[in-house]
Amino acid sequence: MKNAFLFLIFALSAIGSQAQNLYSKSFGEKQNPALIYLHGGPGYNCSNFEVSTANTLAKAGFYVIVYDRRGEGRSEDAAAAYTFEQTLQDLNALYEQYHLEKATLLGHSFGGMVGIKYAAQFPKRVKNLVLIGAPISLQESFKTILATVKPIYLAKEDKTNLNYIAMLENMDSSSLQYSSYCFMHAMQNGFYSPANSNPKATELYALFKTDSILKNYGAKMGYAAPQGFWKNEQYTTLDMTAELQKTLKQGTAVYGLYGKEDGLYSEKQVLDLQALLGAENLLYLENCSHNVYIDRQVAFIQFIEKVER
């Protein structure tokens, strides 16, 4: 019995040490409902949410925790495994570091895939899961991107990019190169930004030019993480439907926040997800793209407040 107790103490100590190696920051009072932000990528970081939204959410009455995944952003680690197993262990370690029994996970983009996996494996630790512009199937998103950009290039008689699209249409869609090219075409055609930003969003996006954190990390993407997650997990081929259904059956409340101008998702993709979650649990916003918490911050915070009631 004594040996088992000592082992437990050692294990908890190791978990705490693991979390301390990751960049993380908290906002707000510890007694308030806890929210953990899971950033996109792989290869990105939490900086845009950290600077634009975390403190505003804290002022609305939440205890907000942000962090960069191992080997991404400010959590540099040359030995990072880039596996979901390590990622979920790190998230467990974060719970221990901040003394959380339960929290709501805010999963943005790829972070939503991480959130689904965590909720499916550790349902007792997840109060709610909020998917924010998160893919259920990246393969479907790639099809959406190509189906959208091709008419754009045809209208412009852009033969160079039409040749690229023809190449992609005959490429192995499971390859990392295929996904990288698809995302490149999405980016160069403005699929991550709304056509018309409201004044608040314009103010927040201006921070990318003035805030020191955003100037250093707001547009910083690493290459090791996407390569690692592709090699180890084939993440670009995953369909999260079964794990999401498992999460719902386990009783975890799951919500969705998506922008109607997010070029990664067709209306059908969003409506299919809405049918799974329930119409009242998914908000599909006008004048909004991929960064929902920036593009429509007021609506985003109101939705989180509704979720946490």
C-alpha positions in Angstrom: 0.0 0.0 0.0 2.8 2.3 0.9 4.6 1.6 -2.4 1.4 2.3 -4.3 1.0 5.6 -2.5 4.6 6.6 -3.3 4.1 5.6 -6.9 1.0 7.9 -7.1 2.9 10.8 -5.6 5.7 10.2 -8.1 3.3 10.0 -11.1 1.5 13.2 -10.1 4.8 15.0 -9.7 5.9 13.8 -13.1 2.7 15.1 -14.7 3.1 18.5 -13.0 6.7 18.7 -14.3 5.5 17.8 -17.8 3.1 20.7 -17.8 5.7 23.1 -16.5 7.7 22.5 -19.6 4.9 24.0 -21.8 4.1 27.6 -22.3 0.8 28.4 -20.6 -0.9 31.4 -19.1 -4.1 31.9 -17.1 -6.5 34.9 -17.0 -9.2 35.6 -14.4 -10.2 34.2 -11.0 -9.6 30.6 -10.1 -13.1 30.2 -8.6 -14.7 31.0 -12.0 -15.7 28.4 -14.6 -12.6 27.1 -16.3 -12.0 27.4 -20.0 -9.0 25.8 -21.8 -8.2 27.1 -25.3 -6.8 24.5 -27.7 -5.1 26.2 -30.6 -5.1 25.3 -34.3 -2.3 24.0 -36.5 -0.5 21.7 -36.1 2.4 24.1 -36.0 0.7 27.2 -34.7 0.2 28.6 -31.2 -2.3 30.2 -28.9 -1.1 33.8 -29.4 -4.0 35.3 -31.4 -6.6 34.0 -28.9 -4.3 34.9 -25.9 -4.0 38.6 -27.0 -7.4 39.2 -28.6 -9.8 37.3 -26.4 -8.5 35.6 -23.3 -8.7 38.6 -21.0 -12.0 39.7 -22.4 -13.5 36.3 -21.5 -11.9 36.5 -18.1 -13.6 39.9 -17.5 -16.9 38.2 -18.4 -16.5 35.8 -15.5 -14.3 32.9 -16.6 -11.0 31.4 -15.6 -9.2 31.1 -19.0 -6.1 29.0 -19.7 -4.1 29.1 -22.9 -1.1 27.1 -23.8 1.1 26.1 -26.8 1.2 22.4 -27.5 4.5 20.6 -27.1 7.0 21.4 -29.9 4.8 24.3 -31.1 4.9 28.0 -30.6 6.7 28.9 -27.3 6.7 25.3 -26.1 9.9 24.4 -27.8 10.9 20.7 -27.4 13.2 19.0 -29.9 12.1 15.7 -28.5 8.4 16.3 -29.0 6.7 13.1 -30.2 3.8 14.8 -32.1 1.3 12.1 -31.2 -2.2 12.4 -29.9 -1.2 10.3 -26.9 1.5 12.8 -25.8 -0.8 15.7 -26.6 -3.6 14.3 -24.3 -1.1 13.5 -21.6 0.1 17.1 -21.8 -3.5 18.3 -21.5 -4.0 16.1 -18.4 -0.8 17.6 -17.0 -2.3 21.1 -17.6 -5.3 20.1 -15.5 -3.0 19.1 -12.7 -0.9 22.2 -12.9 -3.9 24.5 -12.6 -5.8 22.2 -10.1 -8.8 21.6 -12.4 -11.2 18.8 -12.0 -13.3 19.8 -14.9 -13.1 22.4 -17.7 -14.8 23.5 -20.9 -12.5 23.0 -23.9 -12.5 25.6 -26.7 -11.1 23.7 -29.7 -10.2 26.0 -32.6 -9.5 24.4 -36.0 -7.1 21.4 -35.4 -7.5 22.1 -31.7 -11.1 20.9 -32.1 -9.8 17.5 -33.2 -7.6 17.4 -30.1 -10.7 18.4 -28.0 -12.8 15.6 -29.5 -10.1 13.0 -28.8 -9.7 14.3 -25.2 -13.4 14.3 -24.5 -13.8 10.8 -25.9 -11.0 9.5 -23.7 -11.5 11.6 -20.5 -15.3 12.5 -20.4 -15.3 13.1 -16.7 -12.8 16.0 -17.1 -14.8 17.8 -19.8 -17.7 20.0 -18.8 -18.4 21.2 -22.4 -16.6 20.9 -25.7 -16.9 23.9 -28.1 -15.8 23.4 -31.6 -14.6 26.6 -33.2 -14.1 26.4 -37.0 -12.9 22.9 -36.3 -12.8 20.1 -39.0 -14.6 16.8 -38.6 -13.0 15.6 -41.8 -10.1 17.4 -43.3 -10.5 15.4 -46.5 -14.0 17.0 -46.9 -12.4 20.5 -46.3 -9.8 19.8 -49.0 -12.6 19.0 -51.5 -14.4 22.2 -50.4 -11.3 24.3 -51.0 -10.6 22.9 -54.5 -14.3 23.1 -55.5 -14.3 26.8 -54.5 -11.0 28.0 -55.9 -11.3 26.4 -59.3 -14.2 28.6 -60.4 -12.2 31.6 -59.1 -9.2 30.8 -61.3 -11.5 30.0 -64.3 -13.2 33.4 -64.0 -9.7 35.1 -63.9 -8.4 32.8 -66.7 -5.5 32.1 -64.3 -3.9 29.2 -66.3 -1.0 28.9 -63.8 -3.2 28.2 -60.8 -5.6 26.0 -62.9 -2.6 23.9 -63.8 -1.8 23.6 -60.0 -5.4 22.6 -59.3 -5.3 19.9 -62.1 -2.1 18.6 -60.5 -3.8 18.5 -57.1 -6.8 16.7 -58.5 -4.5 13.8 -59.5 -2.4 13.9 -56.4 -2.6 11.5 -53.4 -5.0 13.3 -51.1 -3.6 11.6 -48.0 -0.1 13.2 -48.6 1.1 16.1 -46.5 2.0 17.9 -49.7 -1.6 17.7 -50.9 -2.9 19.2 -47.7 -0.2 21.9 -47.7 -1.1 23.0 -51.2 -4.8 23.0 -50.5 -4.3 25.3 -47.5 -2.0 27.5 -49.5 -4.8 28.0 -52.1 -7.2 28.7 -49.3 -4.9 31.3 -47.8 -4.1 33.1 -51.1 -7.8 33.4 -51.9 -8.8 34.9 -48.5 -10.6 31.9 -47.1 -9.6 32.7 -43.6 -10.9 36.3 -43.5 -14.4 37.8 -43.8 -15.0 40.2 -46.7 -16.1 43.0 -44.4 -14.9 43.2 -40.8 -16.9 44.9 -38.1 -15.2 47.7 -36.2 -14.3 45.5 -33.2 -12.7 42.8 -35.5 -10.8 45.5 -37.3 -9.5 46.8 -34.0 -8.4 43.3 -32.9 -6.7 42.5 -36.2 -4.8 45.7 -35.9 -3.1 44.2 -32.9 -1.1 41.9 -35.2 0.9 45.0 -36.2 1.4 46.5 -32.7 1.3 43.8 -30.0 4.7 42.3 -29.3 3.4 38.8 -28.8 1.4 38.8 -32.1 4.3 40.5 -34.0 6.5 37.6 -33.0 4.1 34.6 -33.0 0.8 35.7 -34.7 1.9 34.5 -38.1 4.5 32.0 -37.0 4.0 28.5 -38.3 6.4 25.6 -37.6 7.0 22.7 -39.9 8.0 19.9 -37.4 4.5 19.6 -35.9 2.5 19.0 -39.2 5.2 16.7 -40.4 5.2 14.8 -37.1 1.4 14.5 -36.7 1.1 13.4 -40.4 3.8 10.8 -40.0 2.5 9.5 -36.7 -1.2 10.0 -36.9 -2.1 10.6 -40.6 -4.1 13.5 -39.2 -5.1 14.9 -42.6 -7.1 11.7 -43.3 -9.0 11.5 -40.0 -12.7 11.5 -39.8 -13.8 12.5 -36.2 -17.4 11.5 -36.6 -17.2 8.2 -34.6 -15.3 9.8 -31.7 -17.7 12.8 -31.7 -20.7 10.4 -31.5 -19.0 8.5 -28.7 -18.5 11.8 -26.8 -22.1 12.7 -27.2 -23.3 9.3 -26.1 -21.0 9.6 -23.0 -23.1 12.7 -22.0 -20.6 15.5 -22.8 -22.3 18.6 -24.2 -20.8 19.6 -27.5 -21.3 22.9 -29.3 -20.2 24.5 -32.5 -19.2 28.0 -33.7 -18.6 28.5 -37.4 -18.4 31.4 -39.8 -20.3 31.5 -43.0 -17.3 33.0 -44.8 -14.9 30.3 -43.5 -13.7 28.8 -46.8 -12.6 25.6 -45.2 -16.2 24.4 -44.8 -19.1 24.2 -47.2 -22.6 24.9 -45.9 -23.4 21.2 -46.1 -20.4 20.3 -43.8 -21.7 22.7 -41.2 -25.3 21.7 -41.5 -24.3 18.0 -41.2 -22.5 18.8 -38.0 -25.5 20.8 -36.8 -27.7 17.8 -37.4 -25.4 15.8 -35.1 -25.1 18.4 -32.3 -28.6 19.8 -32.5 -29.7 23.1 -34.1 -29.7 24.9 -30.7 -26.1 23.9 -30.1 -24.5 25.3 -33.3 -24.2 28.9 -34.2 -23.5 29.7 -37.9 -22.4 33.4 -38.1 -22.7 35.9 -40.9 -19.7 38.2 -41.6 -17.4 35.7 -39.9 -14.6 33.4 -41.1 -12.1 31.1 -39.4 -11.2 33.1 -36.3 -14.7 33.3 -34.9 -13.6 34.8 -31.6 -12.0 37.8 -33.5 -14.4 38.1 -36.4 -17.5 38.1 -34.1 -16.2 38.5 -30.6 -19.3 39.8 -29.0 -21.4 36.9 -30.4 -18.7 34.5 -29.4 -18.6 35.5 -25.8 -22.4 35.6 -25.5 -22.4 32.0 -26.9 -19.8 30.9 -24.3 -21.9 32.5 -21.5 -25.0 30.6 -22.7 -23.0 27.4 -22.8 -21.8 27.8 -19.2 -25.1 28.7 -17.7 
